[in-house]
Amino acid sequence: MRIAWLVSVPFAVAGLSLLRTGGRQTQPAPTRVARLACTADTNLSSYETETLLNYGASPRIRLKGIQMLGVFQFDLKPVSGMVIERARLHLRYAGTDRKLRTLGFSTVAVPWTEGAGRGDRVAGATCFASPELGVRHWTTKDSDFTDAAFLPEASLVSYSDVRNDGDGRLSAEIDPRIVQAMLAGLSYGLAVTDEKGQTMANNDVFAREQYGSAPYLSVEYRKPTAAETRVGALAHLRARPAPEWATTATSAAQLDVTIPTGSIGIEAAIRIAGEGHARKLPETVVGLMPRSSMTAHLDDLPGNAAVTIMARPVGMTGLRGPWSSSTMRTPRLKPRPGALKVPSSYLRLGSCPGRRLGPLTVSVTRADVRLDPDTGEPDQRLRDHLWNGRAIYLQACRGERVGITVSIASRAADGTAVVRCRPTAPPATGVRYATYRVLPVRSSRRIADLCIPAAETRSYPSARVSQWLVEFDVLPSQPSGIASFSLDVASEGHGSVRFPVQIAVLPPALQTRLGFEVSLNTYGSPARAAGLDPASADGLRSEQQYHRLAHEHRCTLTPLGYSHSGTLEPGYAPNLSGSGANRAVTSWAEWDKRFVAYLNGEAFVGLPRDREPITHFYLPFHEAWPEDIRRHYAYTPPAPAYPQIIADHAMAAGPIEQMMSSEYSVGFQAIVRAFREHIRQVARAAARAHFYLNNKYYYRDPASGGRGTSWWLLDEPMHRDDWLALAWFGRLLKTAVKSPATSGSFRSADTTATAGDAASSPDASRASIVFRADISRPQWQRDYLDGLVDLMVVNDEMYARPTLMRRIRRRLGVTFWHYGEAPAPDRVLTAFEEWPLRACLAGADGIVPWQTIGTAANTERAEATALIVPGNRIGHHGPLATLRLKALGRGAQDVELIRALARSRGWSREQTRLALTDLIEARDGEALRAAVRDALRDQPSPASQALQSDGHSAAAPARRPSPKP
């Protein structure tokens, strides 16, 4: 059984000094001092090849950032039943690296076994991945040690700078409540971390095996007062149903608890009707209470069952109070949907018969395959269901794009052909069509990839096998019924062949406002890829062409306008003057020239989603703008050498709020407020302005340019200082806009509409600023961003850690997107289609390929980071889409179809996944689309709506993307 706590009321345990009772002060007894010997200790390594290793018999404990941490247990008998007033951990260095400055301390919520390993796998012993390897998990099967310590909802945590005690000895003060929790039986020892991991130092200290240098605790303690020896009843206990978190397999409940003054936690059990005995609730969360009042989430309960929760408070010294109980009936399980089936009408369709045209053989196949340029073989063996005996037959909802592939194989070196498409009478004015010649590029082999508009393909002679793509956009205005076209393939001197095409337009319509995001990230203006000055008229036109190409494929292009060195692209920020309280925008003209057409939709006139504004964009804020950190940060490095400069900063600099001038904060917030007001004036729909900090200290390295301005990893934070700096900027933002986390319509995907859905509704504010953080290590996030972050963009931990994602979503109410690198260019196109769907079913409302704009060289050689490439090298004046971009757009469109179906059926993400599992595993996108359309056709025309989420894992295994730079 899993539970997760939501903190609601601040609380500090009373009784560690004077305790006020009955209007009188009871004077505590005098304190004494005790030395508590270490009885067990071991290292835990989060390094990916060492998570299963045990270090219980090692003579040293290494403390190294998030890579290596220590866990300790102590002999508490000398202070049994006592109140701890002060506590200090004593260690002794065992190596030459001695760069411990700040230590983190946490209670441990799960029992663990020291083991006898020296960097070995030891069955039954503790490692980072398991408290008893091969026997049990820290919590759930997707857990690790971070699920048992430093938990915002279930741990007591403190941080302290170390004191040099001479002769290699050091010590650091610990919150005495942590020792009190061990005394009370609510913590299984002490976790210790190096909170300055950016030094990269191997800080070895002696383990308990080293006589005279073993770790120990020194504590000041006293006898409890009479009042401290009495533990009252719980102030409040209530169990209540949580139907929003029920699944098809398990039910859920919430438990509201308030403990009496002087208590440190609770002991709880659950009795389920029909079971013989009560079960103790897991100690991972039902135990220590960092706050006096909490709400616990209980999962994995039976549906429609009477349950009784029994709980009693635990005093500081381990005394238990009286039992209280609360009874409820759990919600019914959500119905398990039947598997969606491919309709027989689709299965009856066959392959389109090929035609001969002189030396050419013309074939028509599905749009989601790539043909080998030399052999004509498809990259994936999928059956065609295209031909109804008279014509190529396609189905589409209104607002949907469908297509076909034309293959032309030549037996002669001089064979040439042109593919044309045209409507037949009566013309379908609400269906647009476009034809592309698909050119081959190099990858691990030659692959068809670049899509050249047909009007510019006459100069390309036919290859051994040439691939063409014909796409049809069914506009929302097109009435349902049959739209007819003819597809003609002509070859000079050999005439032409014709294929009739019928498109059955179905009543359901996809909404034009994106509900699922494909955010095409890039760095700097894409005009630079074409060799153009972004500030020039040609550069602005080129950039708009890139935006239009993304928009056409249900994507949003998001160029980041600042660099690691603090420079800004022309027009990506307004002109400013003054500093501090006098910091102000002097002109929006250049920014408006670049961005307003995207925010009001004028840049997208004539596209399938005509005049639909973008849903999100980056703001230019970073550490060097609108105020420059280099002028306001009170730290001067003693030496410029990298990486020593980062280690020196970690060891010497104070907290960011102390090092940054007040003038910086005031000026920063003034421009945040100016941006908020301006985008509300110019945006036609509710766009989300992303306050996103991308910069990293890696770029202070001369090998990476040496001009970086950040002292922290603000993107993909790793160390405590990184998280604290990110949180500081987040507080600046939130204070400036005076809005809480997840404000407006940017809400949790679990219980409400997602950003895209809410944005499609009329909104008085029209646009808002949201705090976005790109997180590659969510398990190390602790409580740093609580109440601040709106959008978390997470790497493959989203797939690997579904329980953690569920817990974060419940606690913070954030929206998730998934980021990574697009699949390798030579992967089958269905791999690109599946990414949006896999992410959506895992709980995300968008995906972010971290780099998407290629260079001119990518017209000859494909790269995963080049989904759109400049065409100027091959004579095309504008950006070119790849088949991979089209497949990603098709995947985003699939998600919209599925969301519409889920809305009409009232399905959660889990129910949707179960209904689609067989189709997803078949990896046949056309069959999946046919099944979803068939299920939708009898429904009223739906608008895409949010799926409910319970954070279940994806239906397909996760990819391991390369890290972002």
N, C-alpha and C positions, 0 to 999 in steps of 0.2 A: 504494500500500500504506500502511495506517495502522498505527501502533503507539502504545501508551500504556504509560507506566512506572508501576510501583507501588513506592514507597519502602519499604525494609525495615530498613536498618541505618544509623545516623548515621555521618557521615564528614566529616573535614576534611582537605583536601589537605596533605600534609606537604611540607616543603621550602621554605616561604616564610620560614622563619627558620633554626633549627638543624635538621639532619637527622641522626638517630641511625642509624648503620650499623655492623653487626658489633661492637657493644659499644663503639665509639669515637664521639666527637663530631667531626664535620667542620666547621671554622669557615668560614662563608660569606665571600666576598670583600666588601670595603667597598662601600657603596652609592653610586650616582651619581644625578643628577637630570636629567630630560629633559622637554622640552616637546613634546607631540605635537599637531600641527596637525590641525584638522578638514578632512577631504577630501570629505565629503558630509553633508548634513543635510536634513531635511524634516519638516514637520508631518504628523500623522495625525489626522483628525477622526472621532470616533465619532458625532457628531451625525447624526441619521437622514437629513438631506438633504445631508450633506457626505461620506458615507463613500466616495464615488467620486472625490473631488477630490484633486489633487496640488498640493503647495506647494513643490516643489523649488527654484524660483528666487525664492521670497519672501525679502525681506531680514530677516524676523523669524520667530521660532519662538514660538508661543504655548503655554504650559503652563497648563492649566486643568482640574484634576481628571481625570475619566475622559473628558471631552469632547475635549480637545486634548492630545496628547503629542508628544514629539519623538524622532526616531531619528537617530543620528550614526555616522559612521565617521571613523577617525583614521589618520594616517600612522604606522605602527608600525615602519618600517624602523630608526629609531634604537635601538630596544630589541629587535630581532630576536634570538632565541636567549637572551634574558636572563630572569631571575627578577624579577618585580615585587613589591616589598615594600610600597609604599604608592601610592595613586592618588587624584587629586582632579580633579573636573570644574570648569572655570572658565567662567562665563557673565557677560553684562552686560545689565542691564535696558535695554529699548528703549522703554518706555512709562511711564505714570504709575501704573498699578496695580503695586504691588510687595509682594505678599503671599505670596511663597514662603517656607515655613518648613521643610517636610520634602519631600525628593525621593526618588523610588523609582527604582532602577536595575536593569536586567535585561539578560541576554544576549539575542540575537536568533537564532533557530534556522533562519531562512530567508533566502537572499539577496534583496536588494531593490535597486531602481533609483531613484536620486534624482529624476530627472525635471526638467522645466523649467517646471512650472506655477506659477501664482500664484493658486491657488484655482480651478483649472480641471480638467476631465476631460482627461487626457492618456493616450492609448493607450500601453501598455508601461511606464508610470510607476507608482511606488508610491502607494498610498492605503490607507486603513484596511481596505478590503474586499479588496485584492489587492496582492501585491508587484510585479506587472506587469499592469496593467489590461488585460483582454481576452486575456491570454496564459496565466496560470496563477493558481492559488489559493494562499493561504498554506499550507493543508494539503489539506483536502477542500472540496468545493463549498459546504458550509454553514459554512465557516470565516471568520474575520477575523483581525486582528492579534493578538488575545488568544490565538490558538492557536499563536503563534510566540514569545511572550515572557511572562515572569512565570508560567511553568508550574511547578507544584509538583514535577512529576516530571521536568522536563527543562531547567530554567533555573537559572542562578546569579542570585540576587536579593539586593539590599541596600537599606537605607533610611538616610538621613542627614539631619540638620538642616543648613540652609545657614549659611554664615558670611558676614557682611557685610564685604567687603574695601574699601569706600569707592568713591566716584565711580560709584555704580551697579553696581559689580562684586560678584559673589557667587561662592561656591564651596562644594562639598560633597564629602565624602570618599566614595570608592567602594571596595567590596570588591576588593582587588587581583586576586582570582581571576577577576573579570569581564574585566579587561584581559588576564590570562593566557589566558583562553579565546579571546579574539580573536587573540592571538599564536599559539595552537595551531591556529587554523583551525576552531574549533568554535563560534564566534559571529560573526555578520555585523554587527558593530557593537554599539551601545549604545542601549537604550531608556530614556527619561527621562520621569518623570511627576511632576506636582504632587500630592502626597498630602494636601493640605488643600483639596480642591475645594469644601468647604462655604463657603469665603470668596466663591465665585463671581467671583473676580478674573480679569481678562484679563491674565495675567502674560506680557508679551511680552519676549523676549530677542533679541539680535541673532543672525542666522544667519552662516554663514561668509563671505557676500558682503560683510559690513561690515568693512572694513579697520580694524585696531586694536581691534575689539570682538568678533572672531569667537570662537566656543567653542574650547576646547583642553583637553587633559589634561596635568597635571603628574604625573610619576611618579618614584618612587625605585626604582632597579633595581640589580641586581648580576649578576655572572657566576654561572652555575650551578656548584655543587660537582661534583666527579667523580662522586659518587653520583647527582646529578640529571641527569647526561648519559646515564645508563643506564636503560632502561625494560624491566622484566621482563615475563614472560608473564602472561596473565590468571590470576588465582588460581582462577577457576571459570567454566565456560561449559557450559550445558546447554540444549538445545532439547527441548521436550516438547509433546505434543498438548494442545489446549484444546477438547475437543468441546463444552463448554457454551457456547462462543461461536461455534460454527459456524452457518452459515445454509444456506438452500437454494441459495444462489449461491456462497458462499465458505466456505473452511475457516479455522481459526485455530490459533495455536500460542502458547506462552509461551517466553520466553528468560530464563534465570537467568544473571546476570553478576556477577562480583566482580572488581574491578580491583586491581592491585597498588598498594602505597604509593607516593606520588609521582605517580600518574597523575591526570588530570582528566576523562577520558572514554574513549570507544572509537570506533573506526571499524569499521563492519560492512557485510557484504554477504550476500546470499542467493543460492544456486544451486538452481534447481528442475529436477528431472530432466526432460530433454527440451528444455530451453531451452539455447541455444548459449552464452550468457554469463551470468555472475553479475550481479546487480543490486545497486547500493548501497542500503542501507536508508535511509529518509528521515531527514534531519538534524533534523527537528522534535523527535525524541526519541532516536534512536540517534546519540549524540554526547556531549554533556555529561552527566555523571553527578553530581548534587549529593550523592549518597551512594555509598559504596563498593560496596554490593550492591543490586541492583535486579532486578525482574522486569518484562520488557517483554512486551506483548501484540502479536502480529502478526496482522493481519486480512487479508482479501482474498487468501488463499492458495488454490491449487487443492485440491480434495479428493482424499484417498487418493494423495498424491504424495510421493515421496522428496525431501526438502529438506535442504540443508546450510547451516548458518549459519557464516560465517567472521567472526572479529572479532579486533582487536588493540587494545591499550591505547594511549592518547595521553598523552604526558608533558606537563608544564607548559609547556615551551618548544616544543612541537610535535613532538618526537621520537616515532617510532612504535616499539612493541615488536613481538615476533614474533606471527605469526598463530596462532590456535587455531580449532578447528572442532568442530561438533556436528551429527550427522545424525539425522533422525527421519522418520517418515511422518505426514503430516497426517491428521486425522480425515476420515471420509467426510462428504459433504454431507448435510444433513438432507433427507429426501425431500420433494419438492414435492407438497402435497396437491392432489387434484382440486377443482375448484370445487364448492361445495355447491349443490345444485339444489333448487328448489321442488318438492315432491311433486305428482304428477299429481292425487292425491286432493284437494288444496287447489285446484288450478287448475280442477278440474271444478265447484267450487262457483260459484254465480252470485250476482247481486244479489237482494236480498230484494224481492219485489213490494210496492208501496205499497198502502195501503187508504184508502178514502174514509169519512169520518165526518161526515155533514152538511156544514157549510161547511169542514171540515178535511180535509187530506190528510196521512196519516201514512206516514212512510218510516223505514226502519231502515238504517243504514250503519255503517261501521267506527268504532272508538272514537278513532282517532288523527287525526281531521279536525275542523276548526272550520268551522261554517256561517255564512255571512253573515247577520246578523239581518234584513236587508231583502230579500235575494233568495233566500236558501237555498243559494246556490252554495258548494261546499266550497272551502277555502283551497288545496287541492292536489288535482289530478286523479289519483286513485288508484282502481284497480278494486276493487270489492267482491267478496269470495269468502266469502259468508255463508250462502247458501240451498242446501240439498240437495234441494229439491223438496217437502219436507214441513215443514221447520222451519229456524229459524236454527241453524246448526251451528258450534260453537266447539270448539277444542282447548285443553287446558291441562295442564301438569305439576302435580303436587302442590306446593303452596306458591306457585303462580303466580296473578296477578290478570289477568283478561281482561275485556273489556267491549264494549259496542255503543253507538252514538249513535242516538237517536230524534229525528226531525225532524217538527215539526207545523206545517204551513203553513195559514194561515187566510185565507179569502176574505171574512170578515165581521169587523167591528170588535169584536163582542161574543163571538166564539168563545173558549171556554175549554176546557182539557183537563187531565187528571191521568194520569200514567203510574204504573202499579203493576206489581210483579213478585212472583210467588209460586211455590214449588215445587209440582210435581205428584207424585202417588203413584207409587212410594214416595218420600218426601222424602229429599233428599240432605243429611244432617245435617252433612256436612263441607264444604258449599259455602255460603258466606254471600253475600248480595247487598245492594246499596244502589242507590238511585235519586236522581239529582240534577237539578234544573233549572239550566241554565247561563244566567246573566244576561249581557247585553251591557254593556260598558264602553267608554269612549272611549280611543283611542290615536291613531295617525295616521288611523284611521278607526274606526268602531264594530266591535268584535270580541266574540265570545262568549268569556267567560273565567271568571266567578265561579260556583263550583259550590255551589248551595244544597241541603241535604238535602231530599228530596222531602216529608217530613212537614211542612215549613214553606213549601211553595210554593203552597198553595191560594189565597192572597191575590193571586197574581200573574196578571193577565189575560194571555191569549195575545197575543203580538206578531204581526207579519206572519209571521215565522218564529221559532218557539221551538225551542231545542235542549235535549235531555235526555240524560243519561248514565246508563247502567246498568252497574254493575260487579259481577263475581263473583270472590270470593276462594276458591280451592280450598285447603283446609287440608291440611297434611301427613297428617292422619289419614284423609282421604277415600280409600276404595279406588278402584282404577282401574275404569273402566266409564263408562256414560252416566248423567249427572245431568240430569233434565228439569225445566223451568220453563215457566211461561206468562207472557207479557208482555202486559198489558192497557192499552189507552189508552181512557179514558172521557171523554165530553163531555156535560155536562148537557143533557138534552133530545134527545140524538142517539144515546144508547146507547154501545156500546163495540166495539172490535175487538181481536182476540187474535192474538198471534204465538207459536207454540210455539218453545221454545228448548231445544236439546240441547247439553250440554257433555261432550265426550269427555275423561275424565280419564285421563291417561297415567301409566305407572308411575314414571318418574323424578321425583325430589323435589328441590326447591331447599332448601338448608339454611337454617335460621332465622337463624343468625349471619351478619351481613353479611360478604361477602368483598371487595366493592367499595364504597367509601364515597362517599356524597353528603352532604357536611358543610355544612349550611345555616347559614352564618355570620350573626350579627347582633350588634349592639352594645347591651349592656344588656338588661334583662329585657323579653321581648315583652309582658308585662302592661302596660307603659307605653303600647304602641300602642293598647290598649283604654281608656286613661285611668285605669288602676288603679294603686294603690300596690303595688309588688312585695313589700313586707313584710306586707301585709294578707292575711287568709285568702282573700279574693276574688282578690287578685293571685297568690297561690300556685296557686289552682285554675286561673286563667286560663293561667298559664305552663305548667302540666301539660297543659292542652288543646293548646297549641301543640306540646309535645313529642310528644304522642300522634298529632297529625296528621302530623308529620314521620315518626314511626316507622311509621305505617300505610302510607306511601309509600316504604318502604325507604330512608329518609333519617335523618340524625341532626341534631337542632337543637343548635347550639353557640353560645349567647349568651356573649359576652365580658363578664366582670363588672367590668372596671375601665375607666377613661377616661384620656384624654391628660393630664388635670389631676390624676391620682392618686386620684380618688374611686372608691369601691367600691359596687356595688349591695348593698342589704341582703341578708344571708344568703349572699353569694357568697364570703365568707372567714370563717374562724373568729375568735372573739374572742381577742385576744392581750394579754399583759402583759410588762413588762420590756423590756430592750434588750440587744443584744450577746449575751454568754454566758447572760444571764438571760431572753432572749426565749423565750416559751413560749405554748402554746395553753391558754387558761383554759376554753374551752367550744366544743364542736363542735355544740351543739344547733341553732343557726340554720342552719348549713351542712348538717347532716344532714336537717333538715326540708325543705330545698330539693332536695338531691341524692341521698340514699340510695335513694329509690324508683326513680330512674333507673338506679342502679348495681346494684340487686338485681332489677329488672324489675317490681316491684309496680305501677309507674305504668302499665304496659302490659297489664294484665289485660284479656282480652276482645278484644284486637286480633288480626289475622291471625297475627302472630309473637308469640303469647301469652307474656307474662312474659319476653320476651327483653331482657336489659339493653342499655343503650347501649354502643357500642364505644369511644367516646372523648369527652372533654370538656376544657374549658379549666381550668387552674389560675389562681388570682388573682395569681400572682407578676408583678411588674413593678418598675421602678426605684424606685417609691414605696411598695412593700409587699413583704415584711413589715417592712422597715426603710425609712425615708423618705430618699431621696437629698437632699432639701433640708436635712437636718440632718447629713448625713455626707459630703457632697461638698465638698472644700476649694477651692471656686472662687466668687468673687464678681464678677459682671460689672461692668465699669466704667461701662457705660451700658446702659439697658434697651431702647433702640430696636432694633426688628427691621427688617432682618436683620443689622444691625451686631453685635448681641449674639452671633450665631452665629459670625460672622467673628472677633470678639474672642476667643471661647472657643477656636476652632481655633488661633489664633496664640499664645495665652498658656497654656492649660491643659496640664498634663502628662498622661501615660498614665493611664488610668482606675484601674489598680491602685495608682498613687501618690496619686491624688486622693481615692479613697474610703477611709474609715476602716476599720480592722480590725474595729471593732465592728459595722459594717454587714455585713461578710462573715460573721462568726460568727453573728449573729442571723438572717441570710438562710438560712444552711445549716441552722440548728436547725429552722426551720419547714419546710424541704424534707423533712428526715428525719421530722418529725411527720406531714406529709401522706402520705409514702410508707407509713408504718405504718398510718395510719388508713384509707386507701382499700383497702389489702389486707384490712382487717378487715371492711369494709362491702360490698365489691364481690362479687357472686356469680359473675361471669365475668371474664375477663382484659380489663379496660378499659384504654385508654391515656390517661393523664393528660397533657395537652399543656402542657409548660412553653414558653410562647409569649410573646414580647415584641413588642407591637404599637405602642408609642408612638414618635412622631417629633417632631423639633424644630420642624416646621412649625407646631405648635400653640402655640408661643410668639409667633406672629404675632397681633397684636390682631385682625386680620381673621378669624382662626380661633379666637377666644376669648381668646388671650393668656395662658392659664393652664397651658400645657404644662410637664411636669416633666422631659422627656428632653432631653439635650444631643446626642442622636444619632438617626439613622434606624435604629431597631432592627427595624422592619418595612421590607422592601424596602431593605436597606442599599445605599449608593452609594459612600461615601468610606472610606478606610482606617480612620479613627477609628470609623466605624460598625461595620465588621467586627470591629475589635479589641474594642470594647465588647461586642458580641454574643458574641464568643468568651470574654470575661472572665466574663460571666454563665453561659455554658455550662460553663466550668470550675468555677464555684461549684456548679452543679447536679451535675456528674459527680462531683466530690469528695464532695459530701454523700451521694449515693446509692451511691457506690463501685461504679459500673458503667461499663463501656466503652461507646463509641458502638455503636449497633445491638445493644444487649443483649437478653437474653431471646429472645422470638420475633419481635421487630420487626426483620426481616432483609431482605436484598437481594431484590428481586423477580426477579432474574436466575436465581438458583440455588436458592431455597428458597421455602417458603410465605410469603405476605404476612401482614401483621398480622391481617387479618380471619380468615384460615384458621387461623393458629396460635391465635388467641384462642378459637376454637371448641372447642379441645381442653382437657382438664383441665390446669390449671396451678397449681402449688403457690403461686406468688406472686399469682395472681389478677389483679393489676393492677400496672402499672409506670408510672413517670414517664419520658416521652420528650422529648427536646429537639427542638422543631419550629422551623424558620426559614422564613419566607415570603420567597422570593428572586425578584426581578424581573430581576436582572442576574447570572445564574450565571457568565457569562463573566469577570466581575471578582472572582470569589470567591477565586481564588488558593488558598493553603493555610490561610486564616484559621480555617476551621471543621473542619479535619481532626481526626478522632478525637472530635468533639463532637456533631455533628448526627446525629439519627436519621431525621427526617422532613423532607424538603425539599418545600415547596409552591411550585411554579414557575409562572410565567405562560406566555404563548405562546412563549417561548424553548424550551419543551419540544418544540414542533412545528418551530420554525425551526432548532434546533441539535441534531439527533439524535446527531451524533458526540460533541458535548460531553457530552450527557446520558449516553451510554454510558460515556464516560471517567470521569465523576464516579461513576457507579454502581459501576464496577469498583474505583475507588480507595477510595471511602468506604463502599461497601456500604449506601447509604441507600435508603429507600423514597421514591418520588415521588408527589405528588399534583399536580393541575393546578388553578390558580385563575383566575378571570376573572369578568366580569359575565355573567349569563344573557343569552341572545339577546333582542333587542327583542321587546316583547309581541306585535307584529303579525306576527312571523315564523311560518312554518308550524310545526305542532307537531312534525314530524319533526326540526326543527333542535334541539329540546330533547332528544328521544330520542337523537339522535346524539352529543351531547356526552359522556356517559359512555363510549360505545363508542369514539369517536375517541380519548379520553384513555387508555383501557385499552390499545388497540392501539399507542399511542405510548409505552407504558411506565409509565403511571401506575396506581396502585391506589386512586385516589379523585379527586374533584373538589370544589372549594370555590367556590360562588357567593358573592362577597364580601359581599353584603347580600341578605337574603331576606324580611325582615318589613316589610310596608307599614303605612300609616296608614289611618285612616278615609277619607281622601280617595281612597284607591285602590279603594274600592268604586264610584267613578264614573269614575276615570281610571287606566288601567293604567300601571305603570312596570316596567322590567326588574328593579329591586331589590325588587319586591313580589310574591313568589311565594305568600306567605300573607298574608291581610289580616284585620283585625278586622271582625267582622260587626255590631257594635252599632249602627252608623249606619243599617243597613237592617233592624234588628229581630232579628238573629240573635245569640244569646248565646254567642259563642265564635268562634274563628278559622275562616276559610273558605279552602279550597284553591282554587287556580286551575287551569285546564286545563293551564297551563304546569308547575305542580308535578307534576300527574299524569303529564305526558309525561316529566319528568325521572325520576320513579319508575319509569316503564315502561322508560326507557333503562337504569337501574340493574339492573332485573330482566332485561333482555336480556343484560347483561354476565354476570350469574350463569348464565343458560342457556348462554352461549357458553363460559364458564369450565368449566362441567360437561362440555361436549362436548370442549373442548381437553384436559381431564384424561383423559377416557376414551380419547382418541386419542393422547395423549402429544405434543400439539402445542406448539410454542413460540408466542410472540405473532406472530412473523413468519409461521409456517405458518398460524396462525389467520387472520391478515389476508389471506393469499393465498387461503385457502379461501372467505373471505367477500367478497372484493373486488367481484365482480359484483353481489352482493346489496346491498352498501353503496352502490355507485354508483347503483343503481336507486332508492335512497331510499324504499323501501317496507318499513316496519318489520314489517307483518303478514306479508309474504312471507318476510322474513328469519326471523321467529319460527317460521313453519311449517316452513321448511327445517331449522332447528336442532332443533326438536322431533322431526321425522321422523328425523334422524340419531341422536337420543338414545333413541328409543323401543325399540330393540333392545339398548341398553346396560343393564348393571345400574344400579340406582338410584344416581346419583352424588352425592357431596358436592362443592360448588363448591370448586375448588382453584386454586392460583396458576398462572398462565401463565408459562412461561419468557419472558425478555425479552432482546432484543438491541438495544433502543433504536431500532428502525426508526421512520420517520416515519408519521404517521397516513394513513389511506386517503383522507381528505377534507381540503381546505385548512383551515388554521387560521383561527379568528376573531381579531380584534384587540380585546380587551376594553378597556373604560375602566380607568384605573389605580385601585387602591384608594385611599380617602382616608387 
